[in-house]
Amino acid sequence: MAEPAIELVGIDKRFGAVHANRDIHMRVEKGTIHGIIGENGAGKSTLMSILYGFYQADSGEIRINGQATRIADPNAAIALGIGMVHQHFMLVEKFTVLENVMLGVEGAPLLKNGISKARAELKRLEREYQLDVDPDALIEELPVGLQQRVEILKALYRGAEILVLDEPTGVLTPPEADHLFRILEQLKSQGKTIVLITHKLREIMAVTDNVSVMRQGAVVATRKTEETTVEELAELMVGRRVLLRVQKGEAKPGDIKLSVENLTVRDSRGVVMVDDASFTVRAGEIVGIAGVAGNGQSQLIETIAGIRAAVSGRVLLDGQIIDITGAADPGELRDRGLAHVPEDRHHMGLVLAFEEYENSILGYHDDPLYLNGPFLDLEAIKADARKKIEKYDIRPGDPRLKTANFSGGNQQKIVLAREMERDPGVLIIGQPTRGVDVGAIEFIHKRIIEMRDAGKAVLLVSVELDEIRSLSDRILVMFAGRIVGERDSDADEGELGLLMAGVEHKEAAE
Amino acid sequence: MDPFTTVLQLFDSTIRLSAPLLLACLAGLYSERAGIFDIGLEGKMLAGAFAAGAVATWFGSAYLALLAAVLVSVALGLVHGFASITHRGNQIVSGVAINFIAAGTTVILGQAWFSQGGRTPSLPNAARFNPINLPGAEAMRGVPVVGPLYYELISGHSVLVYLAFLLVPFTWWVLYRTRFGLRLRAVGENPAAVDTAGISVPWLRYRAVICCGVLCGIAGAYLATAQGAGFVKDMTAGKGYIALAALIFAKWRPVQAMFACLLFGFLDAVGIRMQGHPVPLIGEVPVQFMQALPYILTVVLLAGFIGKAIPPKAGGVAYVKER
């Protein structure tokens, strides 16, 4: 057998008390796509940072194409033909595609010759790998899918033979992710070696040849992808059996709790984001809104939650009109029994610099429960936070810890605990499991079903079609601001996909 | 005096008064484009002016004075760099500290060395940068319109004025046509991109801070040995801050920076000219109002007329490698 492209022998790395990588052994064969899967904090990114020369391993050896090497900094990694596509793009937004690709490998001190050479080389790469992108476009004006393509081109431009992608689909819509996978297949067929880091099982199954599973800093297993299953990988990742499919009984829909009538919303530029949407949510059912990100789902739930103004239409909560002119007080809506788990927990759901207990009552701090006269009753708040920590298995279980130090899944649980424990009549949830580990996803899904079974009306928005299908009792599909279809929870995935792409919508218009 | 000559003289002093602003503004541009905010332009200029005044007094050489100003200013720039790049300190605090150090130290040393109340002795012309007449200026003087324009406006400035204005296209060229400029702009927008491209962020930012120091030093030397004849206590009089305002005006671009500095220089020139000259209908305008005008203009223009001035994205933020 040929030498492996990458061989890691006994890599070990500690950050203070944290043992980030423990005695890692791994072989990545040439010309394959090798997946590394593991929960957040399992040490995947640290391992790749060591490979890319960002950190030095405490012990162990890296062999590239059979040669033992020392990778002192990213320059050394680049020289060895290792290219990295980071989770957060390393692009200068104000620069053109060409300038970004050149940065660091400009050639001579004067740019003149370098630019024309880079332009020619970029053209060649785009042709060879079918990675079309306008070299003179500004990065900030490109959609994320194309920005990622620029990252890949950057690596190829530097002569990368081994391409490491760190959570590449985190920012992509499903079609963009599929497109990325086709690009990876293409790169593989041209002999490149690809390492794909992810925590999404689906992606591993879709595109990799081999997969290594990491847990708590160690590689716990390596499998050929075709010889393993999603269930086995999930179990290896979490260290216990995980239910991937949500268990739920029949819904028992009751009275209409939330009713949306002919709602139209424009954004600040005047573009129609929600177009004449009408639907209802009953007590004891979960209504899921499926759609590719950016088709008006965010604006829809923000309007219902009272933080965005509508142009026309009505929203009724328990038969009472909600003010949707933009003057509504979200606090008043909360008092009326409407809870909202925003899509973006970092920007809207939490104050990351706060301690956990402070976030656990955010928005409810006027509640007499947490007050002692005009002052906050810190002891009561902390006791309440501890109860929630216990019930939602939030880890680490310390209410005094800064929220930024919790993992994504635990941060999401803090938000969910806060909103669900208010016992609301209507619960609006946006992207409940974005950036959340498999183990936590299972927990969150269970809690959402429990809310339904307790007779709450749940409106769920997610760009993960699987999630919508497994949780919802009814599915609404949004495309270009319109609700283009309603289906049962057992609807065919392909049919929903077409609706999400606006296919039937177009036909209907003709 | 005919109106044409009056206007010419007004523009002439505009150029003279703009030059130090322009030098400081370009200095700030190098630093801030690299992501290091520098409120210490004022202090570096002041320290540079003092060094120039002192060295010119001792050695009688304007060029030695210039060199001393640059060295002192770069040294202060490196202090700012050490605090904000190496130790990731707050850039505003470090800059303000430099202003205070410069304001205090110059007066104390001035008093200790020269005993003239914190100023340096008046410099003879031999120890200053004197106006130079460009070739053909005298000969062309008689030609209508073009002649006076060339003689009054273009010719007859010190070499540092010409340097300041030549630095505008040079800075543009450095920023947009050289590798250093590309990296400088990149590090001010996204240092992580620079780091992952295998370029040292600290070294790049230190070089930017050094460029800034050099230009502030030249500005200081101009004040003490070209515009004035020696160092006077607090002689920068807020020019460093005006330069920062001009930089924001110009949205951190060199050519626009020149126009912004010319505008502020013009206001200054008008202010000086109007002292003691009552304006019809209004009467005599207080000097303080004229001095405040650049600041008022900054506020008004920034409030809406020039659109949004977006600073370099990574400006003011120390770069910490992510784990």
Chai-1 contact restraints between the chains, C-beta under 6 A:
chainA,res_idxA,chainB,res_idxB,connection_type,confidence,min_distance_angstrom,max_distance_angstrom,comment,restraint_id
A,P74,B,T196,contact,1.0,0.0,6.0,A-B,restraint_1
A,P74,B,G198,contact,1.0,0.0,6.0,A-B,restraint_2
A,N75,B,G198,contact,1.0,0.0,6.0,A-B,restraint_3
A,I78,B,G198,contact,1.0,0.0,6.0,A-B,restraint_4
A,M90,B,A192,contact,1.0,0.0,6.0,A-B,restraint_5
A,M90,B,A193,contact,1.0,0.0,6.0,A-B,restraint_6
A,M90,B,T196,contact,1.0,0.0,6.0,A-B,restraint_7
A,L91,B,A193,contact,1.0,0.0,6.0,A-B,restraint_8
A,V92,B,A186,contact,1.0,0.0,6.0,A-B,restraint_9
A,V92,B,E189,contact,1.0,0.0,6.0,A-B,restraint_10
A,V92,B,N190,contact,1.0,0.0,6.0,A-B,restraint_11
A,V92,B,A193,contact,1.0,0.0,6.0,A-B,restraint_12
A,K94,B,E189,contact,1.0,0.0,6.0,A-B,restraint_13
A,L103,B,A186,contact,1.0,0.0,6.0,A-B,restraint_14
A,L103,B,A197,contact,1.0,0.0,6.0,A-B,restraint_15
A,G104,B,A197,contact,1.0,0.0,6.0,A-B,restraint_16
A,G104,B,G198,contact,1.0,0.0,6.0,A-B,restraint_17
A,G104,B,I199,contact,1.0,0.0,6.0,A-B,restraint_18
A,E106,B,R179,contact,1.0,0.0,6.0,A-B,restraint_19
A,P109,B,T178,contact,1.0,0.0,6.0,A-B,restraint_20
A,P109,B,R179,contact,1.0,0.0,6.0,A-B,restraint_21
A,L110,B,T178,contact,1.0,0.0,6.0,A-B,restraint_22
A,L111,B,R177,contact,1.0,0.0,6.0,A-B,restraint_23
